[in-house]
Amino acid sequence: MPRSKGGVVLRRRHNKALKFTKGQRMSRHLLWHRANEAMLKSLFYATRDRRQRKRDLRGLWITRINAAARQNSITYSRLMHALKQADIRLDRKILADLAVRDAQAFARIVEAARSA
């Protein structure tokens, strides 16, 4: 049986990795083996960091809500508890956006939560 070499399929696979890593430094965009390692690593990082971004944004929202809540003389945890008691269903993303863009509306929400 004759020996099967990669041929056109192998060249396409190599070119795919090299095209993917275009713009990277040193041998990562020149040599196929290094380019393939870089490509696999970058795809792994991209997958991991899509989940990481969600965690980071939630932390940022909590920090913003806490800062705005303390300006209204209440802590973050007491505010969130008061919101649940008052049955005000706003998620952290919306609360953080209100805290940054519309301080008066955020203050009204805090007062409504306090009174309930």
Backbone as a printed PyTorch tensor [residue, N CA C, xyz], in Angstrom:
tensor([[[  0.8530,  -1.1840,   0.0000],
         [  0.0000,   0.0000,   0.0000],
         [  0.8980,   1.2460,   0.0000]],

        [[  0.6320,   2.1890,  -0.8690],
         [  1.4880,   3.3700,  -0.9280],
         [  1.3010,   4.2660,   0.2980]],

        [[  2.3600,   4.9960,   0.6080],
         [  2.3320,   5.8890,   1.7580],
         [  1.4670,   7.1120,   1.4320]],

        [[  0.5890,   7.4470,   2.3620],
         [ -0.3140,   8.5840,   2.1360],
         [  0.2650,   9.8070,   2.8310]],

        [[  0.5440,  10.8280,   2.0640],
         [  1.0150,  12.0930,   2.6260],
         [ -0.1640,  13.0640,   2.6300]],

        [[  0.0180,  14.1830,   3.2720],
         [ -1.0920,  15.1210,   3.4710],
         [ -1.6320,  15.7270,   2.1950]],

        [[ -0.7430,  16.1870,   1.3660],
         [ -1.1710,  16.7960,   0.1090],
         [ -1.9290,  18.0930,   0.3110]],

        [[ -2.9610,  18.2660,  -0.4700],
         [ -3.7270,  19.5100,  -0.4880],
         [ -4.4280,  19.7510,   0.8430]],

        [[ -4.9370,  18.6890,   1.4550],
         [ -5.6800,  18.8280,   2.7150],
         [ -4.7600,  19.3550,   3.8140]],

        [[ -3.5390,  18.8310,   3.8590],
         [ -2.5770,  19.2720,   4.8670],
         [ -2.2080,  20.7390,   4.6470]],

        [[ -2.0000,  21.1170,   3.4000],
         [ -1.6600,  22.5140,   3.0840],
         [ -2.7890,  23.4480,   3.5010]],

        [[ -4.0450,  23.0360,   3.2680],
         [ -5.1860,  23.8640,   3.6720],
         [ -5.2370,  24.0320,   5.1820]],

        [[ -4.9750,  22.9300,   5.8940],
         [ -4.9970,  22.9760,   7.3500],
         [ -3.9070,  23.9090,   7.8800]],

        [[ -2.7360,  23.8230,   7.2690],
         [ -1.6360,  24.6930,   7.6820],
         [ -1.9670,  26.1550,   7.3940]],

        [[ -2.4860,  26.4110,   6.2150],
         [ -2.8150,  27.7910,   5.8500],
         [ -3.9030,  28.3750,   6.7440]],

        [[ -4.8280,  27.5240,   7.1760],
         [ -5.8980,  27.9830,   8.0560],
         [ -5.3230,  28.4890,   9.3760]],

        [[ -4.3920,  27.7240,   9.9400],
         [ -3.7650,  28.1330,  11.2020],
         [ -2.9200,  29.3820,  11.0060]],

        [[ -2.1920,  29.4470,   9.9100],
         [ -1.3380,  30.6080,   9.6460],
         [ -2.1770,  31.8650,   9.4070]],

        [[ -3.3020,  31.7150,   8.7380],
         [ -4.1860,  32.8560,   8.5100],
         [ -4.8120,  33.3240,   9.8220]],

        [[ -5.1390,  32.3870,  10.6740],
         [ -5.7670,  32.6950,  11.9580],
         [ -4.8340,  33.5050,  12.8490]],

        [[ -3.5260,  33.2100,  12.7880],
         [ -2.5640,  33.8600,  13.6760],
         [ -1.8610,  35.0380,  13.0130]],

        [[ -2.3730,  35.5070,  11.8860],
         [ -1.7800,  36.6570,  11.2190],
         [ -1.8210,  37.8600,  12.1630]],

        [[ -0.6990,  38.5420,  12.2860],
         [ -0.6390,  39.6900,  13.1730],
         [ -0.0140,  39.3820,  14.5120]],

        [[  0.2700,  38.1090,  14.8000],
         [  0.9360,  37.7760,  16.0480],
         [  2.4440,  37.9230,  15.8880]],

        [[  3.1400,  37.9490,  17.0080],
         [  4.5630,  38.2540,  16.9880],
         [  5.4170,  37.0130,  16.7340]],

        [[  6.6270,  37.2880,  16.2800],
         [  7.6970,  36.3090,  16.1340],
         [  7.2670,  35.1150,  15.2820]],

        [[  7.5670,  33.9050,  15.7410],
         [  7.3210,  32.7380,  14.8910],
         [  5.8800,  32.2550,  14.9420]],

        [[  5.0470,  32.9210,  15.7620],
         [  3.6650,  32.4540,  15.9170],
         [  2.8440,  32.6750,  14.6530]],

        [[  3.2790,  33.5390,  13.7680],
         [  2.5560,  33.7370,  12.5100],
         [  3.3440,  33.2220,  11.3030]],

        [[  4.5050,  32.6380,  11.5680],
         [  5.3390,  32.1670,  10.4680],
         [  5.4190,  30.6460,  10.3830]],

        [[  5.6240,  29.9940,  11.5190],
         [  5.8220,  28.5500,  11.5440],
         [  4.5090,  27.8560,  11.8810]],

        [[  4.1960,  26.7930,  11.1350],
         [  2.8990,  26.1510,  11.3200],
         [  2.7230,  25.5900,  12.7230]],

        [[  3.7420,  24.9260,  13.2500],
         [  3.6000,  24.2870,  14.5640],
         [  3.3330,  25.3420,  15.6350]],

        [[  4.0940,  26.4170,  15.6270],
         [  3.8860,  27.4950,  16.6090],
         [  2.5310,  28.1880,  16.3700]],

        [[  2.1700,  28.3490,  15.1160],
         [  0.8840,  28.9950,  14.7950],
         [ -0.2800,  28.1330,  15.2760]],

        [[ -0.1570,  26.8300,  15.1170],
         [ -1.2270,  25.9300,  15.5550],
         [ -1.3780,  25.9840,  17.0720]],

        [[ -0.2630,  25.9890,  17.8000],
         [ -0.3240,  26.1140,  19.2610],
         [ -0.9860,  27.4230,  19.6660]],

        [[ -0.5840,  28.5160,  18.9860],
         [ -1.1390,  29.8300,  19.3100],
         [ -2.6290,  29.8770,  19.0080]],

        [[ -3.0360,  29.2720,  17.8980],
         [ -4.4470,  29.2600,  17.5140],
         [ -5.2760,  28.5000,  18.5500]],

        [[ -4.8180,  27.3160,  18.9440],
         [ -5.5660,  26.5170,  19.9170],
         [ -5.6600,  27.2470,  21.2520]],

        [[ -4.5620,  27.8740,  21.6650],
         [ -4.5520,  28.5900,  22.9330],
         [ -5.4980,  29.7900,  22.8830]],

        [[ -5.4940,  30.5110,  21.7500],
         [ -6.3570,  31.6830,  21.6520],
         [ -7.8300,  31.2910,  21.6360]],

        [[ -8.1510,  30.1730,  20.9960],
         [ -9.5410,  29.7030,  20.9950],
         [ -9.9670,  29.2790,  22.3990]],

        [[ -9.0460,  28.6550,  23.1430],
         [ -9.3310,  28.2720,  24.5270],
         [ -9.5760,  29.5160,  25.3850]],

        [[ -8.7050,  30.5270,  25.2330],
         [ -8.8660,  31.7610,  26.0040],
         [-10.1870,  32.4510,  25.6570]],

        [[-10.5390,  32.4600,  24.3890],
         [-11.7730,  33.1300,  23.9710],
         [-12.9900,  32.4580,  24.6050]],

        [[-12.9900,  31.1270,  24.6150],
         [-14.0990,  30.3830,  25.2110],
         [-14.1790,  30.6630,  26.7050]],

        [[-13.0120,  30.6040,  27.3820],
         [-12.9700,  30.8330,  28.8290],
         [-13.4070,  32.2520,  29.1720]],

        [[-12.9200,  33.2250,  28.4040],
         [-13.1530,  34.6140,  28.7610],
         [-14.5480,  35.0990,  28.4160]],

        [[-15.2800,  34.3770,  27.5680],
         [-16.6880,  34.7330,  27.3720],
         [-17.4590,  34.5220,  28.6660]],

        [[-17.1030,  33.5020,  29.4170],
         [-17.7320,  33.2870,  30.7230],
         [-17.1790,  34.2530,  31.7610]],

        [[-15.8740,  34.5080,  31.6950],
         [-15.2260,  35.4080,  32.6410],
         [-15.7990,  36.8240,  32.5430]],

        [[-16.1190,  37.2640,  31.3110],
         [-16.6450,  38.6130,  31.1130],
         [-17.9490,  38.7970,  31.8780]],

        [[-18.8010,  37.7660,  31.9020],
         [-20.0680,  37.8530,  32.6160],
         [-19.8200,  38.0770,  34.1060]],

        [[-18.8180,  37.3670,  34.6550],
         [-18.4800,  37.5380,  36.0740],
         [-17.9420,  38.9340,  36.3420]],

        [[-17.0640,  39.4010,  35.4660],
         [-16.4520,  40.7140,  35.6580],
         [-17.4890,  41.8240,  35.6080]],

        [[-18.4200,  41.7280,  34.6550],
         [-19.4500,  42.7620,  34.5350],
         [-20.3680,  42.7770,  35.7490]],

        [[-20.7160,  41.5880,  36.2650],
         [-21.5650,  41.5520,  37.4500],
         [-20.8610,  42.2210,  38.6310]],

        [[-19.5540,  41.9700,  38.7770],
         [-18.7890,  42.6230,  39.8420],
         [-18.7610,  44.1350,  39.6790]],

        [[-18.6270,  44.5860,  38.4420],
         [-18.6270,  46.0320,  38.1630],
         [-19.9770,  46.6490,  38.5130]],

        [[-21.0620,  45.9580,  38.1440],
         [-22.3970,  46.4700,  38.4690],
         [-22.5830,  46.5900,  39.9740]],

        [[-22.1430,  45.5750,  40.7110],
         [-22.3000,  45.5820,  42.1680],
         [-21.5110,  46.7410,  42.7710]],

        [[-20.2950,  46.9780,  42.2630],
         [-19.4810,  48.0820,  42.7640],
         [-20.1670,  49.4210,  42.5150]],

        [[-20.7380,  49.6020,  41.3330],
         [-21.4140,  50.8600,  41.0090],
         [-22.6580,  51.0710,  41.8640]],

        [[-23.4280,  49.9840,  42.0590],
         [-24.6380,  50.0890,  42.8890],
         [-24.2580,  50.4310,  44.3190]],

        [[-23.2100,  49.8010,  44.8230],
         [-22.7680,  50.0480,  46.2000],
         [-22.3360,  51.5000,  46.3720]],

        [[-21.5860,  52.0330,  45.4040],
         [-21.1380,  53.4270,  45.5020],
         [-22.3300,  54.3830,  45.5060]],

        [[-23.2840,  54.1430,  44.6180],
         [-24.4610,  55.0190,  44.5560],
         [-25.3410,  54.8460,  45.7910]],

        [[-25.4350,  53.6240,  46.2970],
         [-26.2570,  53.3780,  47.4830],
         [-25.6750,  54.0890,  48.6970]],

        [[-24.3540,  54.0690,  48.8280],
         [-23.7170,  54.7430,  49.9690],
         [-23.8900,  56.2560,  49.8910]],

        [[-24.0120,  56.8070,  48.6880],
         [-24.3210,  58.2330,  48.5700],
         [-25.7380,  58.5290,  49.0630]],

        [[-26.5900,  57.5020,  49.0310],
         [-27.9500,  57.6260,  49.5590],
         [-28.0620,  57.0350,  50.9680]],

        [[-26.9300,  56.9040,  51.6370],
         [-26.7950,  56.4390,  53.0350],
         [-27.4570,  55.0760,  53.2870]],

        [[-27.1150,  54.1220,  52.4450],
         [-27.5290,  52.7350,  52.6440],
         [-26.4630,  51.8580,  52.0020]],

        [[-26.2530,  50.6690,  52.5580],
         [-25.2430,  49.7790,  51.9840],
         [-25.8670,  48.9380,  50.8750]],

        [[-25.0040,  48.2990,  50.1100],
         [-25.4630,  47.4740,  48.9880],
         [-26.3560,  46.3360,  49.4740]],

        [[-25.9050,  45.6240,  50.5040],
         [-26.6620,  44.4430,  50.9380],
         [-28.0200,  44.8370,  51.5180]],

        [[-28.0620,  45.9430,  52.2650],
         [-29.3430,  46.4080,  52.8120],
         [-30.2800,  46.8890,  51.6950]],

        [[-29.6950,  47.5190,  50.6730],
         [-30.5040,  47.9750,  49.5280],
         [-31.1140,  46.7860,  48.7940]],

        [[-30.3140,  45.7720,  48.5180],
         [-30.8290,  44.6130,  47.7850],
         [-31.9040,  43.8970,  48.6060]],

        [[-31.7070,  43.8150,  49.9130],
         [-32.7230,  43.1960,  50.7680],
         [-34.0090,  44.0220,  50.7500]],

        [[-33.8670,  45.3450,  50.8240],
         [-35.0350,  46.2270,  50.8100],
         [-35.7750,  46.1450,  49.4780]],

        [[-35.0320,  46.0180,  48.3860],
         [-35.6690,  45.8890,  47.0780],
         [-36.4890,  44.6050,  46.9910]],

        [[-35.9630,  43.5220,  47.5530],
         [-36.7180,  42.2630,  47.5480],
         [-37.9600,  42.3660,  48.4150]],

        [[-37.8370,  43.0300,  49.5660],
         [-38.9830,  43.2020,  50.4560],
         [-40.0630,  44.0570,  49.7980]],

        [[-39.6340,  45.0850,  49.0470],
         [-40.5850,  45.9850,  48.3910],
         [-41.1040,  45.4170,  47.0790]],

        [[-40.6080,  44.2480,  46.6870],
         [-40.9910,  43.5870,  45.4370],
         [-40.6990,  44.4790,  44.2180]],

        [[-39.5380,  45.1300,  44.2690],
         [-39.0530,  45.9170,  43.1330],
         [-38.0910,  45.0280,  42.3750]],

        [[-38.4700,  44.5940,  41.1890],
         [-37.6840,  43.6150,  40.4320],
         [-36.8620,  44.3000,  39.3480]],

        [[-35.7500,  44.8730,  39.7600],
         [-34.7770,  45.4440,  38.8270],
         [-33.4790,  44.6720,  38.9940]],

        [[-32.9080,  44.2380,  37.8830],
         [-31.6590,  43.4930,  38.0110],
         [-30.4840,  44.4460,  38.2020]],

        [[-29.3280,  43.8680,  38.5050],
         [-28.1600,  44.6670,  38.8430],
         [-27.6710,  45.5100,  37.6690]],

        [[-27.8340,  44.9960,  36.4630],
         [-27.4050,  45.7450,  35.2820],
         [-28.1940,  47.0490,  35.1610]],

        [[-29.5060,  46.9730,  35.3290],
         [-30.3650,  48.1550,  35.2160],
         [-30.1040,  49.1200,  36.3680]],

        [[-29.9440,  48.5720,  37.5890],
         [-29.6720,  49.4320,  38.7370],
         [-28.3560,  50.1800,  38.5740]],

        [[-27.3250,  49.4890,  38.0760],
         [-26.0280,  50.1280,  37.8740],
         [-26.1220,  51.2070,  36.8050]],

        [[-26.8870,  50.9480,  35.7640],
         [-27.0590,  51.9370,  34.7050],
         [-27.7800,  53.1760,  35.2440]],

        [[-28.7970,  52.9580,  36.0460],
         [-29.5020,  54.0850,  36.6640],
         [-28.5840,  54.8610,  37.6080]],

        [[-27.7710,  54.1420,  38.3610],
         [-26.8630,  54.7870,  39.3100],
         [-25.8840,  55.7020,  38.5920]],

        [[-25.4280,  55.2860,  37.4130],
         [-24.4460,  56.0760,  36.6730],
         [-25.1130,  57.2050,  35.9030]],

        [[-26.2270,  56.9340,  35.2240],
         [-26.8150,  57.9010,  34.2930],
         [-27.8990,  58.7910,  34.8960]],

        [[-28.6380,  58.2790,  35.8980],
         [-29.7640,  59.0500,  36.4350],
         [-29.8020,  58.8890,  37.9510]],

        [[-29.0580,  59.7430,  38.6370],
         [-28.9270,  59.6290,  40.0910],
         [-30.2580,  59.9000,  40.8040]],

        [[-31.0840,  60.8000,  40.2630],
         [-32.3660,  61.1030,  40.9170],
         [-33.3000,  59.9000,  40.8730]],

        [[-33.3470,  59.2160,  39.7410],
         [-34.1930,  58.0220,  39.6390],
         [-33.7060,  56.9350,  40.5900]],

        [[-32.3990,  56.7910,  40.7070],
         [-31.8400,  55.7960,  41.6390],
         [-32.2120,  56.1610,  43.0740]],

        [[-32.1490,  57.4570,  43.3960],
         [-32.5100,  57.9010,  44.7530],
         [-33.9830,  57.6140,  45.0420]],

        [[-34.8440,  57.7920,  44.0390],
         [-36.2790,  57.4920,  44.2260],
         [-36.5030,  55.9990,  44.4540]],

        [[-35.7300,  55.1680,  43.7470],
         [-35.8370,  53.7160,  43.9370],
         [-35.4060,  53.3490,  45.3470]],

        [[-34.3240,  53.9630,  45.8380],
         [-33.8460,  53.6980,  47.1940],
         [-34.9070,  54.1090,  48.2140]],

        [[-35.5310,  55.2540,  48.0200],
         [-36.5830,  55.7070,  48.9470],
         [-37.7930,  54.7780,  48.9220]],

        [[-38.1640,  54.3280,  47.7380],
         [-39.2950,  53.3820,  47.6350],
         [-38.9750,  52.0750,  48.3340]],

        [[-37.7380,  51.6250,  48.2100],
         [-37.3430,  50.3780,  48.8800],
         [-37.3060,  50.5640,  50.3860]],

        [[-36.8420,  51.7220,  50.8320],
         [-36.7830,  51.9930,  52.2670],
         [-38.1630,  52.0470,  52.9010]],

        [[-39.1010,  52.6690,  52.2050],
         [-40.4200,  52.8680,  52.7830],
         [-41.2300,  51.5720,  52.8690]],

        [[-40.8630,  50.5820,  52.0760],
         [-41.6460,  49.3450,  52.0610],
         [-41.2070,  48.3440,  53.1160]]])
